[in-house]
Amino acid sequence: MQKPKPILPKRLFWDVEFEKIDYDEKKRFVIERVFDRGDLPDITQARRYYGDEAIIEILTTARFLFEETTRFCASYFDVPIENFRCYREKQLRHPHSLY
């Protein structure tokens, strides 16, 4: 028996063919997009479909998430922010000089 696909809005996936998204094959893409650009109902749908363990694994190894997303996820899943790759690597990058 196959679990029902998450019910997500097309607005999150404006840049791909929404009807052709393979939610299992492209789970990293879907999870990162939902957490970066979705709202709480979208996050609930992703959690139902993928489970917290898979989501935490993907989010903590993501190369890029918005800073607000990283802080939200750290708090939401009670994971130290230092465990997020995108947070650690951001700390290593120097800001561009204005001159």
C-alpha positions as CSV (number, residue, x, y, z in Angstrom):
1,M,0.0,0.0,0.0
2,Q,1.4,3.3,-1.1
3,K,1.1,6.3,1.3
4,P,-0.7,9.3,-0.2
5,K,1.5,12.1,-1.6
6,P,1.8,15.3,0.5
7,I,-0.7,18.0,-0.5
8,L,1.6,20.9,-1.3
9,P,0.8,24.1,-3.2
10,K,2.1,24.7,-6.7
11,R,3.4,28.1,-5.7
12,L,6.3,26.3,-3.9
13,F,7.4,24.7,-7.1
14,W,7.0,27.4,-9.6
15,D,10.3,26.5,-11.4
16,V,9.5,22.8,-12.1
17,E,6.7,20.8,-13.7
18,F,4.6,20.4,-10.5
19,E,2.7,17.3,-11.8
20,K,5.9,15.4,-12.5
21,I,7.6,15.8,-9.1
22,D,8.7,12.4,-7.8
23,Y,8.3,13.0,-4.0
24,D,10.6,10.0,-3.2
25,E,13.3,10.5,-5.7
26,K,13.5,14.3,-5.2
27,K,12.9,14.3,-1.4
28,R,15.9,16.6,-0.7
29,F,14.6,19.2,-3.1
30,V,11.0,19.0,-1.8
31,I,12.0,19.1,1.9
32,E,14.4,22.0,1.5
33,R,11.8,23.9,-0.7
34,V,9.0,23.3,1.8
35,F,11.0,24.5,4.8
36,D,12.5,27.5,3.0
37,R,9.3,28.7,1.3
38,G,6.3,26.9,2.8
39,D,4.1,27.6,5.8
40,L,3.2,25.5,8.8
41,P,0.5,23.4,6.9
42,D,3.1,22.6,4.2
43,I,5.6,21.6,6.9
44,T,3.0,19.4,8.5
45,Q,2.4,17.7,5.1
46,A,6.1,17.1,4.7
47,R,6.4,15.7,8.2
48,R,3.5,13.3,7.6
49,Y,5.0,12.0,4.3
50,Y,8.7,11.9,5.1
51,G,8.9,11.6,8.9
52,D,11.0,13.8,11.3
53,E,14.2,11.6,11.1
54,A,14.5,11.9,7.3
55,I,13.7,15.6,7.4
56,I,16.3,16.4,10.1
57,E,18.9,14.4,8.2
58,I,18.2,16.4,5.0
59,L,18.0,19.8,6.7
60,T,21.1,19.4,8.8
61,T,23.2,18.4,5.7
62,A,21.7,21.0,3.4
63,R,24.3,23.3,1.7
64,F,22.0,26.3,1.8
65,L,18.9,27.3,3.8
66,F,17.8,30.8,4.5
67,E,19.1,31.9,7.9
68,E,15.5,32.2,9.2
69,T,14.8,28.7,8.1
70,T,17.9,27.3,9.8
71,R,17.0,29.0,13.1
72,F,13.4,27.9,12.8
73,C,14.3,24.3,12.2
74,A,16.9,24.2,15.0
75,S,14.2,25.4,17.4
76,Y,11.3,23.4,15.9
77,F,13.2,20.1,16.0
78,D,15.3,20.9,19.1
79,V,18.6,20.4,17.2
80,P,21.6,22.6,18.0
81,I,22.1,25.2,15.3
82,E,25.7,24.1,15.1
83,N,24.5,20.8,13.7
84,F,23.3,22.5,10.5
85,R,25.9,22.4,7.8
86,C,24.7,25.6,6.2
87,Y,25.1,27.4,9.5
88,R,28.7,26.1,10.1
89,E,29.8,26.8,6.5
90,K,28.3,30.3,6.6
91,Q,30.5,31.1,9.6
92,L,33.5,30.3,7.5
93,R,32.6,32.6,4.7
94,H,33.9,36.2,4.9
95,P,31.5,38.9,3.9
96,H,32.2,40.9,0.8
97,S,34.0,44.2,1.2
98,L,32.1,47.3,0.2
99,Y,35.4,48.7,-1.2
